[in-house]
Amino acid sequence: MGGTGAVRGGTRAYIGSFTSAGGRGVLAADVDEETGALTVTGASDAVADPSFLALAGTVLHAVSETEAGAVAAFDVTGAAPRPLGAPVPVGGAAPTHLALAAGHLLTANYTSGSVTALPLAEDGTARPATAVLEHKGHGPVADRQRGPHAHQVLPDPSGRWVVSVDLGTDSVRICALDPDTGALTLHGETALRPGTGPRHLAFHPAGTHAYVLNELEPTLTVCRWDAAEGVLEPLGETTVVPEGTAGPSYPSEVVVAPDGRFLWAAVRGDDTLAVLALAPDGSRAELVATVPCGGRWPRDLTLDPSGRHLYAANERSGDVTWFTLDPDTGIPSRAGAVEAPAASCVVFG
């Protein structure tokens, strides 16, 4: 579907999906800011497997989660995303996550276990990569941790550091990104409990703590974050499924409330959303409830800009479900869903 060329107003949402599993590529949707409802207005399948997205103004960036590994840019001023040039190789296999930092686009390349930095041109699109930082190591889970598997990369709240989460090495790496040259330099590495398989991380709004969601065990590792020194220190773990849950359980995404009171985690297999209450200083997390995710295999979880609605991208049921959050308890209540085959990510702008 093509765009109208006219700049659209109001809150918009963009949904990534796996074209190799029947997805429509990158979908654009209007957002009802009162109810949270999504109405899809168009899509582009110009890029294979755009499984994760990041928005910068009117330019939407997408990974192409293929063995060749690339990023692509879209203009999102119309009803449907419009490709901006050819995809740019990332020098790594199966990029599964991307983020923006210091004038660069960063990708976490799962299969090759590396992180790539690509500078942004004046028009907002990515230029050829300036750095590919290879992770090294392995973990005890033979079928998942034979080597490094970078699963997420993001800047810390201070903007001083780039943090990458590696499922294959049970660790989080802290790097420095040179904004002028695009060089990535390893600053330190934090080891987590072997076999947990860290997948994604979210920071507390105060910037003093971080929460690492583990995929190979359904747990959350609470960490202290020292932005001045660039040091991540594990404090303890808490479960994201009720005691006695049969599983298997594969957590996927973690989101922290803007006021720092609650944390939500999506859990595949159980197909639930976990609600955790955070201590006032962010140093502890406690599971208080779980609710059905509204579909099957919730791969991504996202808050809308208001912080009042939570969205689950349910990959295997092919939909995005939205929930209204109780401001007192943090418990989500299902409010609706929209069809989105092989949905993998939701971002807002």
ChimeraX attribute file (.defattr): number of C-alpha atoms within 10 A of each C-alpha:
attribute: neighborCount
match mode: 1-to-1
recipient: residues
	/A:1	13
	/A:2	13
	/A:3	18
	/A:4	12
	/A:5	13
	/A:6	10
	/A:7	11
	/A:8	13
	/A:9	9
	/A:10	9
	/A:11	14
	/A:12	21
	/A:13	18
	/A:14	26
	/A:15	26
	/A:16	29
	/A:17	29
	/A:18	25
	/A:19	21
	/A:20	13
	/A:21	14
	/A:22	14
	/A:23	23
	/A:24	25
	/A:25	27
	/A:26	33
	/A:27	24
	/A:28	25
	/A:29	21
	/A:30	21
	/A:31	19
	/A:32	13
	/A:33	16
	/A:34	9
	/A:35	14
	/A:36	22
	/A:37	20
	/A:38	22
	/A:39	16
	/A:40	20
	/A:41	17
	/A:42	20
	/A:43	22
	/A:44	19
	/A:45	19
	/A:46	18
	/A:47	22
	/A:48	23
	/A:49	27
	/A:50	34
	/A:51	29
	/A:52	29
	/A:53	27
	/A:54	22
	/A:55	19
	/A:56	12
	/A:57	11
	/A:58	16
	/A:59	20
	/A:60	24
	/A:61	26
	/A:62	30
	/A:63	31
	/A:64	30
	/A:65	24
	/A:66	19
	/A:67	14
	/A:68	13
	/A:69	24
	/A:70	25
	/A:71	27
	/A:72	23
	/A:73	25
	/A:74	22
	/A:75	19
	/A:76	24
	/A:77	18
	/A:78	19
	/A:79	22
	/A:80	24
	/A:81	28
	/A:82	25
	/A:83	19
	/A:84	17
	/A:85	11
	/A:86	12
	/A:87	21
	/A:88	19
	/A:89	20
	/A:90	29
	/A:91	23
	/A:92	24
	/A:93	21
	/A:94	26
	/A:95	35
	/A:96	26
	/A:97	27
	/A:98	26
	/A:99	22
	/A:100	20
	/A:101	20
	/A:102	18
	/A:103	18
	/A:104	25
	/A:105	24
	/A:106	31
	/A:107	34
	/A:108	32
	/A:109	35
	/A:110	25
	/A:111	21
	/A:112	20
	/A:113	25
	/A:114	26
	/A:115	30
	/A:116	26
	/A:117	30
	/A:118	25
	/A:119	24
	/A:120	18
	/A:121	12
	/A:122	8
	/A:123	9
	/A:124	21
	/A:125	24
	/A:126	25
	/A:127	18
	/A:128	14
	/A:129	20
	/A:130	16
	/A:131	20
	/A:132	21
	/A:133	18
	/A:134	15
	/A:135	21
	/A:136	13
	/A:137	15
	/A:138	21
	/A:139	21
	/A:140	15
	/A:141	15
	/A:142	11
	/A:143	9
	/A:144	17
	/A:145	20
	/A:146	14
	/A:147	20
	/A:148	25
	/A:149	31
	/A:150	33
	/A:151	28
	/A:152	26
	/A:153	28
	/A:154	23
	/A:155	21
	/A:156	19
	/A:157	15
	/A:158	12
	/A:159	13
	/A:160	19
	/A:161	27
	/A:162	25
	/A:163	24
	/A:164	27
	/A:165	29
	/A:166	31
	/A:167	29
	/A:168	32
	/A:169	29
	/A:170	26
	/A:171	25
	/A:172	25
	/A:173	22
	/A:174	24
	/A:175	21
	/A:176	19
	/A:177	23
	/A:178	16
	/A:179	13
	/A:180	10
	/A:181	10
	/A:182	21
	/A:183	18
	/A:184	21
	/A:185	15
	/A:186	16
	/A:187	15
	/A:188	15
	/A:189	17
	/A:190	14
	/A:191	14
	/A:192	19
	/A:193	15
	/A:194	15
	/A:195	21
	/A:196	24
	/A:197	31
	/A:198	33
	/A:199	27
	/A:200	27
	/A:201	25
	/A:202	18
	/A:203	23
	/A:204	25
	/A:205	16
	/A:206	13
	/A:207	16
	/A:208	17
	/A:209	23
	/A:210	25
	/A:211	26
	/A:212	25
	/A:213	33
	/A:214	30
	/A:215	22
	/A:216	21
	/A:217	17
	/A:218	24
	/A:219	22
	/A:220	27
	/A:221	23
	/A:222	24
	/A:223	22
	/A:224	20
	/A:225	20
	/A:226	15
	/A:227	17
	/A:228	9
	/A:229	10
	/A:230	20
	/A:231	17
	/A:232	23
	/A:233	16
	/A:234	18
	/A:235	12
	/A:236	15
	/A:237	19
	/A:238	16
	/A:239	18
	/A:240	29
	/A:241	24
	/A:242	13
	/A:243	7
	/A:244	6
	/A:245	9
	/A:246	9
	/A:247	12
	/A:248	13
	/A:249	21
	/A:250	24
	/A:251	33
	/A:252	22
	/A:253	25
	/A:254	25
	/A:255	23
	/A:256	24
	/A:257	16
	/A:258	16
	/A:259	11
	/A:260	17
	/A:261	21
	/A:262	26
	/A:263	22
	/A:264	26
	/A:265	27
	/A:266	33
	/A:267	32
	/A:268	26
	/A:269	14
	/A:270	22
	/A:271	22
	/A:272	25
	/A:273	27
	/A:274	25
	/A:275	25
	/A:276	26
	/A:277	20
	/A:278	19
	/A:279	13
	/A:280	12
	/A:281	12
	/A:282	23
	/A:283	17
	/A:284	19
	/A:285	24
	/A:286	17
	/A:287	19
	/A:288	16
	/A:289	19
	/A:290	22
	/A:291	16
	/A:292	17
	/A:293	28
	/A:294	25
	/A:295	19
	/A:296	21
	/A:297	27
	/A:298	36
	/A:299	24
	/A:300	28
	/A:301	27
	/A:302	23
	/A:303	22
	/A:304	20
	/A:305	14
	/A:306	11
	/A:307	15
	/A:308	20
	/A:309	23
	/A:310	23
	/A:311	27
	/A:312	30
	/A:313	34
	/A:314	29
	/A:315	25
	/A:316	18
	/A:317	17
	/A:318	23
	/A:319	23
	/A:320	29
	/A:321	25
	/A:322	28
	/A:323	23
	/A:324	19
	/A:325	18
	/A:326	12
	/A:327	12
	/A:328	8
	/A:329	14
	/A:330	20
	/A:331	21
	/A:332	25
	/A:333	17
	/A:334	18
	/A:335	16
	/A:336	16
	/A:337	20
	/A:338	16
	/A:339	15
	/A:340	26
	/A:341	23
	/A:342	28
	/A:343	35
	/A:344	29
	/A:345	28
	/A:346	27
	/A:347	22
	/A:348	19
	/A:349	17
